[in-house]
Each structure stands twice: as structure tokens, then as C-alpha cells.
Amino acid sequence: MLEGPITRLGQYRRPRALAAHTEQRPPAMLSRKYRYLIALAQERHFGRAAASCHVSPSTLSAAIRDLEDELGVAIVERSQTFAGFTAEGQSVLDYARRMASVEADFRLHLSRQAGDLTGRLRLGVIPTALTVVATLSAALARSHPHIAIEILSLNTDAILRRVHAFELDGGIVYTESCGGDDLDFEPIWQEQHVLIAGSKTGVGAMDAITWAQAAQLPLCLLTPDMQNRKTIDRVFDGLGLHPCPSIETNSIISMLVHVAVGSWCCILPRSVFDVVGAPQNVHILKLVEPAVAWQTGLVTLTRNPRPVGVEALILAARQLSAD
């Protein structure tokens, strides 16, 4: 049996014609109806979306129904559960996200005019950069102590998708990931990768190891969808090598735990251990032949004028790269 709010959504009437609303100007601040729509896209569930907005499911459902009537289009695919957005609904959602981003930046702009930049920035970070991103947070906090930062661990594809969808103000990714004229990139760190070997792998007496030698070891690597893994695979491919990892995971913590057991090796940026230290009973070896470094930095959506919060992030990134 359908629940009340979904039943109501299911009793969809053809809304009033869109032409009747073509002269209507958008509100100065984003309507709560659009915020409910953004929440529904994030949660993919009516009940959870309502809870995240601190309203009842019936209130959220009624608001989306009203929005459909106002715009003259069906926004949500009708089903017993949330089934996604119509093509028109996706366009409305894209608009809502853009306007939410504009409003957030406008509030930051007003706070700066008042003399103290205050607000919240959202940053997506690839897992291998989570340990060094604190230096960017610190640089931003020194200049703007009342800016809050929400940091999410995501893979590169998710970061770029959310940046384009205005769900993130920026992301920390590898340089090579940032193709396209609609993205700006600020380089920050050079990542030198090393091999971390467990105590039972027999490489403890070595200071350095070649990539060819590393390919023969029992490897624990990130999953193939992760950009760090893609860059590692390209190095091996360039040498004509195709190692088959014993373990694949999307968690750096899981990698390090397996290495600490003693039977596996992994490849990670040295910066991971510069910040948090290395697990006990492991060996860190330079990777040579070739010696490879990857550049990571801040990616943002190209916009003119640039949003106040994004500009603050970029200036903090430039401060780091200049140090």
C-alpha cells in the first residue's frame, strides 16, 4: 500500500500551463520548495528527504506538487517509491542547485561587506589527499577564521560531477583529471609515491625498489575506479607490466591495516605518512625506475565573476603553493 505523501504524488493532475508563468521573476532568495527538491535528489527517498529538511513527508510532497503546478511540468517520476526525476525535473533540479550556490555566495559576499567573511564551503577530496588537505584548511582559516569547511572523501569522478552540479565549491584531485575549459585548477602539492611493505614480504633491507620489482610483490591497491589506482596502472602499463593485486579496496585505512598484518605491500603518496606516521613493523621504500611524482591541487568551476568563497579557497591554495 502506498503511504500518504506518495499516494498524493501518485494522484498527479496535469498542471496549469507553463505559459501563464513565463513573466514571473524568480524570488530573491531560493524558495523552500526548491530546497526540498535538492534534498530529495540527495536522499533519493521522500521520508529521508523530509527528515533532512525537518518537515513531514506530506509537507515535502505537497511542496513538490505545488512546484509542479507552478512550473507546468512533471518533476518526479511516479512510482510506489522514489523513481527519479523526469527530464524536465532534472532541469528544474539543475536550476535549483545553481540558485542555491548563488544564494550561498551572496550571503558570503554580504558577510565580507560587513567585515568578516562568514559561511560554509564544501570541498571534495580524493582519499590519498585527505591527510594533506588540512594544510589548505589551515591556510583558509588563517585568513577567514569564521569560514566553516565541509570535507567529503570522494573519488575523482564524483568530485567533478558534484562540482559541475554546484554541490561542491571545489575539489582536491590530480592535475591530469582536470580536462575541459569549464574548470580552473590551482596546483598545490607534488605527490611522490612510495611502496609500503609488510614485515613478511622480504623487502625490509632495501631502501628503494623498482616498479618492475614492485609488480612481483603481493599488492594491496585502491580499486580501479580510483584516480590513484589509474595513475599507478599507467606507470605499470608504460613498463609493459600488468600486476594483479591480491587485494583491492577503496579505503586507505583498509590498505594500511592489511600491510600492517605483514603479508602485503601498497603504493601511496609519501605525504600520507608525513602527516599521520607509518604503521609499526612496515618498511617504506622509494619507487624508482622511473621516479614518478603526481601533482594534486584545487579544482573549481570556471565562473565570471568568481564566487567569493571559491576566491577565498583559490587564494589559500596559492598561498600554500608559494610557501
C-alpha positions as CSV (number, residue, x, y, z in Angstrom):
1,M,0.0,0.0,0.0
2,L,1.3,3.5,-0.8
3,E,1.9,5.9,2.0
4,G,0.0,9.1,2.2
5,P,2.5,11.5,0.7
6,I,3.4,9.1,-2.1
7,T,-0.2,8.4,-2.8
8,R,-0.8,12.1,-3.2
9,L,2.1,12.4,-5.5
10,G,0.7,9.5,-7.4
11,Q,-2.6,11.3,-8.0
12,Y,-0.9,13.7,-10.4
13,R,-3.1,16.2,-12.2
14,R,-1.9,17.9,-15.4
15,P,-0.5,21.3,-14.0
16,R,-1.5,24.7,-15.2
17,A,0.2,25.8,-18.5
18,L,3.7,26.9,-18.2
19,A,3.0,29.9,-20.4
20,A,1.0,31.5,-17.6
21,H,4.2,31.8,-15.6
22,T,6.7,33.0,-18.2
23,E,6.6,36.6,-16.9
24,Q,7.2,35.6,-13.3
25,R,10.5,36.6,-11.8
26,P,12.5,34.3,-9.6
27,P,12.5,35.1,-5.9
28,A,15.4,37.0,-4.4
29,M,16.1,34.0,-2.1
30,L,15.6,30.4,-3.0
31,S,12.1,29.1,-2.3
32,R,11.9,26.3,0.3
33,K,10.2,24.2,-2.5
34,Y,13.5,24.1,-4.4
35,R,15.4,23.2,-1.3
36,Y,13.1,20.3,-0.7
37,L,13.8,19.2,-4.3
38,I,17.5,19.4,-3.7
39,A,17.1,17.3,-0.5
40,L,15.0,14.7,-2.5
41,A,17.8,14.4,-5.0
42,Q,20.4,13.9,-2.3
43,E,18.4,11.4,-0.3
44,R,16.6,9.6,-3.1
45,H,13.8,8.9,-0.6
46,F,10.8,11.0,0.4
47,G,10.9,10.2,4.1
48,R,14.6,10.8,4.5
49,A,14.5,14.0,2.4
50,A,11.7,15.3,4.6
51,A,13.6,14.4,7.8
52,S,16.7,16.2,6.5
53,C,14.5,19.3,5.9
54,H,12.8,19.0,9.4
55,V,9.4,18.7,7.8
56,S,6.8,16.0,7.5
57,P,6.8,13.8,4.3
58,S,3.3,15.2,3.5
59,T,4.7,18.7,3.6
60,L,7.6,17.9,1.3
61,S,5.3,16.1,-1.1
62,A,2.8,18.9,-1.2
63,A,5.6,21.4,-1.8
64,I,6.9,19.5,-4.8
65,R,3.3,19.1,-6.1
66,D,2.9,22.9,-5.8
67,L,6.1,23.4,-7.7
68,E,4.9,21.2,-10.5
69,D,1.7,23.2,-10.7
70,E,3.6,26.5,-10.7
71,L,6.1,25.4,-13.5
72,G,3.6,23.4,-15.5
73,V,5.8,20.3,-15.7
74,A,6.0,16.9,-14.1
75,I,9.2,16.9,-11.9
76,V,9.1,13.5,-10.2
77,E,8.7,10.1,-11.8
78,R,5.6,8.5,-10.2
79,S,6.0,5.1,-8.5
80,Q,5.4,3.4,-5.2
81,T,8.8,4.7,-4.2
82,F,11.0,7.5,-5.5
83,A,11.9,6.5,-9.1
84,G,13.9,9.6,-10.1
85,F,13.2,12.8,-12.0
86,T,11.7,13.5,-15.4
87,A,13.8,15.2,-18.0
88,E,12.0,18.5,-17.1
89,G,12.5,17.7,-13.4
90,Q,16.2,17.3,-13.9
91,S,16.3,20.8,-15.5
92,V,14.4,22.2,-12.5
93,L,16.9,20.4,-10.1
94,D,19.9,21.9,-12.0
95,Y,18.3,25.3,-11.7
96,A,17.7,24.8,-8.0
97,R,21.3,23.8,-7.4
98,R,22.7,26.8,-9.3
99,M,20.4,29.2,-7.4
100,A,21.3,27.6,-4.1
101,S,25.0,28.2,-4.9
102,V,24.3,31.8,-6.0
103,E,22.4,32.4,-2.7
104,A,25.2,30.9,-0.6
105,D,27.8,33.0,-2.3
106,F,25.6,36.1,-2.0
107,R,25.4,35.6,1.8
108,L,29.2,35.2,1.9
109,H,29.5,38.5,-0.1
110,L,27.3,40.3,2.4
111,S,29.3,38.9,5.3
112,R,32.5,40.2,3.7
113,Q,31.0,43.6,3.3
114,A,30.2,43.6,7.0
115,G,33.9,43.0,7.6
116,D,34.1,39.3,8.4
117,L,33.7,36.5,5.8
118,T,31.3,34.0,7.3
119,G,29.7,31.0,5.8
120,R,30.3,27.4,4.8
121,L,32.3,25.9,1.9
122,R,32.0,22.3,0.6
123,L,35.2,20.5,-0.6
124,G,35.5,17.1,-2.1
125,V,38.9,15.4,-1.6
126,I,40.3,12.2,-3.2
127,P,41.3,9.7,-0.4
128,T,45.0,10.0,-1.0
129,A,44.9,13.7,-0.3
130,L,42.9,13.6,2.9
131,T,46.0,13.9,5.1
132,V,47.4,16.9,3.4
133,V,44.2,18.8,2.8
134,A,44.4,20.0,6.4
135,T,47.2,22.4,5.3
136,L,44.7,24.0,2.9
137,S,42.0,24.2,5.7
138,A,44.6,25.8,8.0
139,A,45.6,28.4,5.3
140,L,42.0,29.3,4.8
141,A,41.3,29.5,8.5
142,R,44.2,31.9,9.0
143,S,42.7,34.4,6.5
144,H,39.0,33.7,7.3
145,P,38.6,32.2,10.8
146,H,34.8,32.2,10.6
147,I,34.5,30.1,7.4
148,A,33.4,26.5,8.1
149,I,34.5,23.8,5.7
150,E,32.7,20.6,4.9
151,I,35.2,18.0,3.6
152,L,33.9,14.8,1.8
153,S,36.1,11.9,0.8
154,L,35.1,11.1,-2.8
155,N,36.6,9.6,-5.9
156,T,37.6,11.9,-8.8
157,D,34.5,11.2,-10.9
158,A,32.2,12.0,-8.0
159,I,34.1,15.2,-7.2
160,L,34.0,16.5,-10.8
161,R,30.3,15.6,-11.1
162,R,29.4,17.4,-7.9
163,V,31.5,20.5,-8.8
164,H,29.6,20.7,-12.1
165,A,26.3,20.3,-10.3
166,F,27.1,23.1,-7.8
167,E,27.0,20.6,-5.0
168,L,30.7,21.3,-4.2
169,D,32.6,24.6,-4.1
170,G,35.8,22.8,-5.1
171,G,37.7,19.6,-5.1
172,I,41.2,18.2,-4.5
173,V,42.2,16.0,-7.4
174,Y,45.1,15.1,-9.6
175,T,46.1,17.6,-12.3
176,E,45.5,15.1,-15.1
177,S,41.9,14.7,-14.1
178,C,41.0,18.3,-14.9
179,G,40.5,18.4,-18.7
180,G,37.9,20.8,-20.1
181,D,37.5,24.6,-20.5
182,D,34.9,24.9,-17.8
183,L,37.3,24.0,-14.9
184,D,40.0,26.0,-13.2
185,F,42.9,24.3,-11.5
186,E,45.4,25.6,-8.9
187,P,48.3,23.2,-8.3
188,I,49.3,22.8,-4.7
189,W,51.2,19.6,-3.9
190,Q,53.7,17.3,-5.7
191,E,52.9,13.7,-4.6
192,Q,55.9,11.4,-4.5
193,H,54.6,7.8,-4.2
194,V,56.4,5.1,-2.2
195,L,56.0,1.4,-1.6
196,I,54.9,0.4,1.9
197,A,55.9,-3.2,2.6
198,G,54.7,-5.5,5.3
199,S,57.3,-7.3,7.5
200,K,56.7,-10.7,5.9
201,T,57.3,-9.6,2.3
202,G,61.1,-9.9,2.4
203,V,62.0,-6.3,1.3
204,G,62.9,-4.9,4.7
205,A,66.6,-4.5,4.0
206,M,66.0,-2.4,0.9
207,D,65.9,1.4,0.7
208,A,64.5,1.6,-2.8
209,I,62.6,-0.7,-5.2
210,T,61.9,-0.5,-8.9
211,W,58.4,-0.6,-10.3
212,A,59.2,-3.8,-12.0
213,Q,60.2,-5.4,-8.7
214,A,57.1,-4.0,-7.0
215,A,55.0,-5.7,-9.6
216,Q,56.1,-9.1,-8.4
217,L,55.0,-8.4,-4.8
218,P,51.6,-9.2,-3.2
219,L,50.0,-5.9,-3.7
220,C,47.0,-4.3,-1.9
221,L,45.8,-1.3,-4.1
222,L,42.9,1.0,-4.4
223,T,40.1,-0.1,-6.6
224,P,40.3,0.6,-10.4
225,D,37.8,3.4,-10.3
226,M,40.1,5.5,-8.0
227,Q,42.3,8.0,-9.8
228,N,45.3,7.0,-7.7
229,R,45.0,3.4,-9.0
230,K,44.6,4.7,-12.5
231,T,47.9,6.6,-12.3
232,I,49.7,3.6,-10.8
233,D,48.3,1.4,-13.6
234,R,49.6,3.8,-16.2
235,V,53.1,3.6,-14.8
236,F,53.0,-0.2,-14.9
237,D,51.5,-0.2,-18.4
238,G,54.3,2.1,-19.6
239,L,56.7,-0.6,-18.5
240,G,54.7,-3.4,-20.1
241,L,53.7,-4.8,-16.7
242,H,50.2,-5.8,-15.6
243,P,50.4,-6.9,-11.9
244,C,47.3,-8.5,-10.4
245,P,46.7,-7.1,-6.9
246,S,45.8,-9.7,-4.2
247,I,43.5,-7.2,-2.5
248,E,41.6,-4.1,-3.8
249,T,39.8,-1.6,-1.6
250,N,38.5,1.9,-1.7
251,S,39.8,2.6,1.8
252,I,43.3,3.8,2.6
253,I,42.8,2.6,6.2
254,S,42.0,-0.9,4.9
255,M,45.1,-0.8,2.8
256,L,47.3,0.1,5.8
257,V,45.7,-2.5,8.0
258,H,46.5,-5.2,5.5
259,V,50.1,-4.1,5.1
260,A,50.5,-3.9,8.9
261,V,49.5,-7.6,9.1
262,G,52.7,-8.2,7.3
263,S,51.8,-10.1,4.1
264,W,51.1,-7.3,1.6
265,C,52.5,-4.1,0.1
266,C,50.8,-1.0,-1.1
267,I,51.6,2.2,-3.0
268,L,50.7,5.5,-1.6
269,P,51.8,9.2,-1.5
270,R,54.6,9.8,1.0
271,S,52.6,12.7,2.3
272,V,50.2,10.2,3.9
273,F,53.0,9.2,6.4
274,D,54.5,12.7,6.7
275,V,51.3,13.7,8.4
276,V,50.0,10.6,10.3
277,G,53.1,8.5,10.5
278,A,53.6,5.0,9.3
279,P,52.2,1.8,11.0
280,Q,54.6,-0.2,13.1
281,N,56.5,-3.1,11.5
282,V,56.3,-1.8,8.0
283,H,59.0,-0.6,5.6
284,I,58.8,2.5,3.3
285,L,60.8,2.3,0.1
286,K,61.4,4.7,-2.7
287,L,59.9,3.7,-6.0
288,V,62.4,4.2,-8.8
289,E,62.9,3.4,-12.5
290,P,61.0,5.5,-13.1
291,A,60.9,8.1,-10.3
292,V,57.3,9.5,-10.6
293,A,55.6,12.4,-9.0
294,W,52.0,13.4,-9.4
295,Q,50.6,16.9,-8.9
296,T,47.4,17.5,-6.9
297,G,45.5,20.7,-6.4
298,L,42.3,22.6,-6.2
299,V,39.7,22.3,-9.0
300,T,36.8,24.7,-9.2
301,L,34.1,25.5,-11.8
302,T,35.1,28.4,-14.1
303,R,32.8,31.3,-13.4
304,N,33.0,35.1,-14.0
305,P,32.7,36.7,-11.6
306,R,34.2,34.1,-9.4
307,P,32.2,33.4,-6.2
308,V,33.5,34.9,-3.0
309,G,34.0,31.6,-1.3
310,V,35.7,30.0,-4.2
311,E,38.1,33.0,-4.5
312,A,39.0,32.5,-0.8
313,L,39.8,28.9,-1.5
314,I,41.9,29.7,-4.5
315,L,43.9,32.4,-2.6
316,A,44.6,29.9,0.2
317,A,45.7,27.3,-2.4
318,R,48.1,29.9,-4.0
319,Q,49.5,30.7,-0.6
320,L,50.3,27.1,0.0
321,S,51.9,26.6,-3.4
322,A,54.1,29.7,-2.9
323,D,55.4,28.5,0.5
